[in-house]
Amino acid sequence: MSRISIVIPCFNEEDALPVYYHAMCRVMEEMSEEEFELIFVDDGSSDRTLSILKEMNETDQRCRYLSFSRNFGKEAAIYAGLKNAGGDYVATMDVDLQDPPGLLPEMFRILTEEDYDSVATRRSTRAGEPKLRSFLSESFYKFINRISKTEIVNGARDYRLMKRKMVEAVLGMSEYNRFSKGIFEWVGFRTKWLEFQNVGRCAGQTKWSVKKLFTYSLEGITGFSVAPLSLASVVGVVFCMLSFFMILIIIVRTLIWGDPVSGWPSLVCIIFMVSGIQLFCTGIVGEYLSKTYLETKHRPIFILKDSSEEKEGDRHEAASV
């Protein structure tokens, strides 16, 4: 009998949790020959998410939970879940059912019967998603695959099932600034991709605003490519060369025609443009520097406030007394 751990990050998901649990119960019943553990990671929720997780743990010991002291983000939740997963196979999955649990039996069959270390999923369509978000997502994947040596599959989800060896490799990358899609690809291992139609949330509202997605995309770009730094250098060299040629032209023009340089409005516009480019390049350098600064602090990726393990320990302690 194999043990399968499912890592489920949760942030204010009180409406989605019961629906997800019932869907997973059907899958676990279908795969009754395997042993399951559901590791719910409460990412500092402000609603009844933690209370529901405690109730689920009381009624079903397969349901475990980890609760953060505050909101550390989905990446930290995934890392915490992987770190606490004890299965031979480990899956990461969203609680809103946009990652169909019904794919798990096929994913598990592929890993046990075929020569793969991981089975990952990607959306074949973005039907039902706002057009602006779809456009920005498509643009991000095209851009990062142009500038990064680590290829990230367009439409890739965090939903995947991995063998223990790959999980250990992912945990070995204990960096503070995390971008799981890139980390999963960077560690290598043979991965088979499954496509599925886009599925809407089963309940609740998405926690990913355009601003959060933009910030997340910057994590991916700065974490898996140094091309922006090279871009800043190239822009600097180009403008130095342009300035040099413009100075030569002005000198020649003055010597031949004796025409002094005029037009201060144009000069001001040029100064503003060059200054803006300088600040832009400085900002790129600053973004990388800030990531380095945070990494050198060696702060923990997450801090636990409560967990089902602590509760289980309290039970045993009370029983012994």
C-alpha positions in Angstrom: 0.0 0.0 0.0 1.4 3.4 -1.0 0.9 6.5 1.0 -0.3 9.7 -0.8 0.0 13.1 0.8 -2.1 16.0 -0.6 -0.9 19.5 0.2 -3.8 22.1 0.1 -3.0 25.7 0.8 -6.0 27.6 2.2 -6.6 31.3 2.7 -10.2 32.4 3.8 -11.7 29.3 2.2 -14.5 28.5 4.6 -17.0 28.1 1.8 -14.8 25.9 -0.4 -13.5 23.5 2.3 -16.6 21.3 2.7 -17.1 21.1 -1.1 -13.5 20.1 -1.6 -13.5 17.6 1.2 -16.6 15.8 -0.2 -15.0 15.7 -3.7 -11.8 14.3 -2.2 -13.7 11.6 -0.2 -15.1 10.3 -3.5 -11.5 10.1 -5.0 -10.1 8.4 -1.8 -12.9 5.9 -1.9 -12.1 5.2 -5.6 -8.5 4.7 -4.6 -9.3 2.7 -1.4 -6.2 0.5 -1.8 -4.0 3.5 -1.1 -3.4 5.4 2.2 -4.1 9.1 2.1 -3.3 12.1 4.3 -4.8 15.6 3.5 -2.5 18.4 4.7 -4.4 21.6 4.9 -2.2 24.7 5.4 -4.1 27.7 6.8 -2.3 30.7 5.6 -3.4 33.1 8.3 -7.1 33.1 7.4 -9.4 35.6 9.1 -12.6 33.6 8.6 -13.7 30.2 9.9 -11.2 28.2 7.9 -9.2 27.1 10.9 -12.3 26.1 12.8 -13.5 24.0 10.0 -10.1 22.3 9.6 -10.2 21.4 13.3 -13.7 19.9 13.0 -12.5 17.9 9.9 -9.5 16.7 11.9 -11.8 15.5 14.7 -14.0 13.5 12.4 -11.4 12.3 10.0 -7.9 11.6 11.1 -6.7 11.6 7.4 -7.2 15.4 7.6 -4.2 17.2 9.1 -3.8 21.0 9.4 -1.0 23.5 9.8 -1.9 27.1 10.8 0.4 30.0 10.2 0.8 32.9 12.7 -0.1 35.3 9.8 -0.5 35.3 6.0 2.9 34.2 4.6 1.5 33.6 1.1 0.7 30.5 -1.0 4.4 29.7 -1.8 5.2 29.4 1.9 2.0 27.3 2.4 3.2 24.9 -0.4 6.6 24.6 1.2 5.2 24.0 4.7 2.9 21.3 3.3 5.7 19.6 1.4 8.0 19.7 4.5 5.3 18.0 6.6 4.2 15.5 4.1 5.2 11.9 4.8 3.8 10.1 1.8 5.6 8.1 -0.9 3.8 10.3 -3.4 3.0 14.0 -2.7 0.5 16.2 -4.5 -0.1 20.0 -4.4 -3.6 21.1 -5.1 -5.9 24.2 -4.7 -8.9 23.9 -2.4 -11.3 25.7 -4.8 -11.6 22.7 -7.1 -10.0 24.5 -10.0 -7.6 21.6 -9.8 -9.9 18.6 -10.5 -9.4 15.9 -7.8 -10.8 13.4 -10.3 -7.4 13.5 -12.2 -5.6 12.0 -9.2 -6.3 8.3 -10.1 -4.8 8.8 -13.6 -1.8 10.7 -12.2 -1.1 8.0 -9.7 -1.4 5.3 -12.4 1.1 7.1 -14.6 3.7 7.3 -11.8 3.3 3.7 -10.8 3.2 2.2 -14.3 5.3 4.6 -16.5 8.8 5.9 -16.1 8.0 9.4 -14.8 8.9 11.2 -11.5 6.1 13.7 -11.7 2.7 14.3 -13.3 1.8 17.9 -13.7 -1.3 19.7 -15.1 -1.9 22.6 -17.4 -5.1 24.3 -18.6 -5.7 23.8 -22.3 -8.1 26.8 -22.3 -8.8 29.9 -20.3 -12.5 29.9 -20.9 -14.4 31.9 -18.2 -11.4 33.9 -17.2 -11.4 37.7 -17.7 -9.8 38.6 -21.0 -7.3 41.0 -19.4 -6.0 38.4 -17.0 -5.7 35.8 -19.8 -3.8 38.3 -21.9 -1.4 39.2 -19.0 -0.9 35.5 -18.2 -0.1 34.6 -21.8 2.3 37.5 -22.0 4.1 36.5 -18.8 4.7 33.0 -20.0 6.0 34.2 -23.4 8.3 36.8 -21.7 9.8 34.5 -19.0 10.4 31.7 -21.5 12.3 34.1 -23.7 14.6 35.4 -20.9 15.0 32.3 -18.7 16.8 29.1 -19.2 14.2 27.3 -17.1 11.2 26.7 -19.3 7.8 27.1 -17.7 4.9 25.5 -19.5 2.1 27.9 -20.6 -1.0 27.4 -18.4 0.9 25.3 -15.9 -0.9 24.8 -12.6 0.7 24.1 -9.2 -1.4 20.9 -9.2 1.0 18.0 -9.6 1.8 14.6 -8.1 5.4 13.8 -7.3 7.5 10.9 -6.2 9.3 11.3 -2.9 12.7 11.8 -4.6 11.5 14.9 -6.4 9.8 16.3 -3.3 13.2 16.1 -1.4 14.9 17.9 -4.3 12.3 20.7 -4.1 12.7 21.0 -0.3 16.4 21.2 -0.8 15.7 24.6 -2.4 14.9 26.4 0.8 15.1 29.9 -0.6 13.0 32.7 1.0 11.7 34.2 -2.3 9.9 31.2 -3.9 8.3 30.6 -7.3 7.1 27.0 -7.3 6.4 26.8 -11.0 10.0 27.6 -11.7 11.4 25.4 -8.9 9.5 22.4 -10.1 11.0 22.8 -13.5 14.5 23.7 -12.3 15.0 20.5 -10.2 14.5 18.5 -13.4 13.1 14.9 -13.2 10.8 13.4 -15.9 7.4 15.1 -15.9 4.3 14.1 -17.9 1.8 16.9 -18.5 -2.0 16.4 -18.4 -4.3 18.9 -20.0 -7.8 19.8 -18.7 -10.4 22.4 -19.5 -10.5 25.5 -17.3 -12.8 25.0 -14.2 -14.4 27.8 -12.2 -14.1 28.1 -8.4 -16.5 25.9 -6.5 -17.2 28.7 -3.9 -15.8 32.0 -2.7 -13.8 34.6 -4.5 -10.3 34.5 -6.0 -7.6 35.9 -3.7 -5.4 36.8 -6.7 -5.9 40.4 -7.8 -4.1 41.7 -10.9 -1.6 43.5 -8.6 -0.8 40.3 -6.7 -0.4 38.4 -10.0 2.0 41.1 -11.2 4.1 40.9 -8.0 4.1 37.1 -8.3 5.3 37.4 -11.9 8.2 39.6 -10.8 9.2 36.8 -8.3 9.4 34.4 -11.2 11.3 36.8 -13.5 13.9 37.8 -10.8 14.1 34.3 -9.4 14.9 32.5 -12.7 16.5 35.1 -15.0 19.2 37.7 -14.8 18.2 39.1 -18.2 16.8 42.3 -16.7 20.2 43.1 -15.3 21.8 42.6 -18.7 19.0 44.7 -20.2 19.9 47.6 -17.9 23.6 47.3 -18.9 22.7 47.2 -22.7 20.4 50.3 -22.3 23.3 52.1 -20.5 25.8 51.3 -23.3 23.3 52.3 -26.1 22.7 55.7 -24.5 26.4 56.3 -24.0 27.0 55.6 -27.6 24.1 57.8 -28.7 25.4 60.6 -26.5 28.9 60.3 -28.0 27.6 60.5 -31.5 25.3 63.4 -30.7 28.2 65.4 -29.2 30.3 64.8 -32.3 27.4 66.0 -34.5 27.0 69.1 -32.4 30.7 69.9 -32.5 31.0 69.5 -36.3 27.8 71.6 -36.8 29.2 74.4 -34.6 32.6 74.4 -36.3 31.1 74.5 -39.8 28.0 76.7 -39.4 28.8 78.4 -36.1 25.2 77.7 -35.0 25.0 77.4 -31.2 22.8 74.7 -29.8 19.3 76.0 -29.1 16.0 74.7 -28.0 16.0 74.2 -24.2 12.5 72.5 -24.2 14.0 69.7 -26.2 17.0 69.5 -23.9 14.7 69.3 -20.9 12.7 66.4 -22.5 15.9 64.5 -23.3 17.2 65.0 -19.7 13.9 63.7 -18.3 13.9 60.7 -20.7 17.5 59.8 -19.8 16.9 60.3 -16.1 13.8 58.1 -16.3 15.8 55.3 -18.0 18.5 55.6 -15.3 16.0 55.3 -12.6 14.3 52.3 -14.3 17.7 50.5 -14.6 18.5 51.4 -11.0 15.1 49.9 -10.0 15.9 46.7 -11.7 19.2 46.4 -9.8 17.4 47.4 -6.6 14.8 44.6 -7.2 17.6 42.0 -7.3 19.4 43.6 -4.4 16.3 43.5 -2.3 15.9 39.7 -3.0 19.6 39.2 -2.0 19.0 41.2 1.2 16.0 39.2 2.2 17.9 35.9 1.6 20.8 36.9 3.7 18.6 37.6 6.7 17.7 33.9 6.8 14.2 34.5 8.1 11.9 31.5 8.3 9.7 30.9 5.3 6.7 30.4 7.6 5.9 30.4 11.4 3.4 27.9 12.8 0.8 29.0 15.3 -1.1 25.8 15.5 -1.2 22.3 14.0 -3.0 19.0 14.2 0.3 17.4 15.4 0.4 19.6 18.5 -3.2 18.7 19.2 -2.4 15.0 18.8 0.5 15.5 21.2 -1.8 17.1 23.8 -4.3 14.2 23.4 -1.5 11.6 24.1 -0.3 13.7 27.1 -3.8 13.9 28.6 -4.3 10.2 28.0 -1.0 9.3 29.8 -2.0 11.4 32.8 
